[in-house]
Amino acid sequence: MNPQAPATVRLEQGSLQLELAPHAGGSIAAFRFQRGSQIINLMRPSSEQALQDGNAGATSCFPLVPFSNRIENGRFEHNGREIELPLNFAGHPHSLHGQGFQHPWQLIEHTSASAAIVYEHAGGDDGWPWVYRAEQRFTLNDETLIASISVQNNSLESMPTGLGFHPFFPKTAAVQLDIGLDQVWLGDEFCIPHTLTEIPEHWRFANHRTLEGIVLDHCFTGWDGEARIFWPEYKLGLNMTHKGLFKHMVIYVPEGQSFFCVEPVSHVNNAINLAAGGVENTGYFELAPNETAYAEVRYKLIT
């Protein structure tokens, strides 16, 4: 018999309900809307097994810190030093999504409609030599979920840095996506980008386009700051806006799955190596000692 999963942290305000799983990589366990007796999942609900195992990758949303997406072969150079990170996805040749989602976070504040959780990285054992403090804050307010993420560099030298959220949304037969983007990075079979190009027509999401027939896992640039997800069968949607560093967007629509991802991020996949090779506008940046980076996303109900 499996041991009972650690308790989630519940928030509720009006028609919105949020459950957090700090032990599972600082993830969101559930985000729901209640209409009378009807409960509608606004993000993919976490399975009981995922919560028991602390598996952030099978939750509703997990944090991307201190980098988003992939670092090619888990290797890069910084200030003349070679950094090698674990290849943390089975069968995958690259390092993905940073350390935050792989470790428990600690609850530091909790009210009926808000919470804050933190992760302290000591540096060293997992190949990432920098010391940092990451914090997430969640607030339910006026039919809106406000989720923020920040990271403070507590090292004695500059730290390569990136932030993001990796939410999973229910992919129903009629779900629609509406988002303004400029260009897209094309990449290899493992999503390491190599070419920035204009967005082909079949990847343009405007006027509430459905996801029927689309299979996608790419990073887009020039997010105009607003994205709308709408489920016509529920006459319900989310309007996503951002504040801070989220100028890129990863859109992941896997074949044959009941979810899709619209991930606000600060930089393109493998930005640190692309920038080192002279590529511009990757979103790559470094934090000075004691400096903090902040980003925020808001999910407002469309009814």
Sequence and secondary structure as in RCSB ss.txt:
>XXXX:A:sequence
MNPQAPATVRLEQGSLQLELAPHAGGSIAAFRFQRGSQIINLMRPSSEQALQDGNAGATSCFPLVPFSNRIENGR
FEHNGREIELPLNFAGHPHSLHGQGFQHPWQLIEHTSASAAIVYEHAGGDDGWPWVYRAEQRFTLNDETLIASIS
VQNNSLESMPTGLGFHPFFPKTAAVQLDIGLDQVWLGDEFCIPHTLTEIPEHWRFANHRTLEGIVLDHCFTGWDG
EARIFWPEYKLGLNMTHKGLFKHMVIYVPEGQSFFCVEPVSHVNNAINLAAGGVENTGYFELAPNETAYAEVRYK
LIT
>XXXX:A:secstr
        EEEEETTEEEEEETTTTTEEEEEEEEETTEEEESS    HHHHHHT GGGSSEEEEBS  SEEGGGE
EEETTEEEE    STT SSEESBSGGGS  EEEEE SSEEEEEEEE  STTS    EEEEEEEEEETTEEEEEEE
EEE SSS EEE  EEEE EE  TT EEEE   EEEEE TT  EEEEEE  GGG   SSEE TT  EEEEEE   S
EEEEEEGGGTEEEEEEEEES  EEEEEE TT SEEEEEEESS TTHHHHHHTT   S  EEE TT EEEEEEEEE
EE 
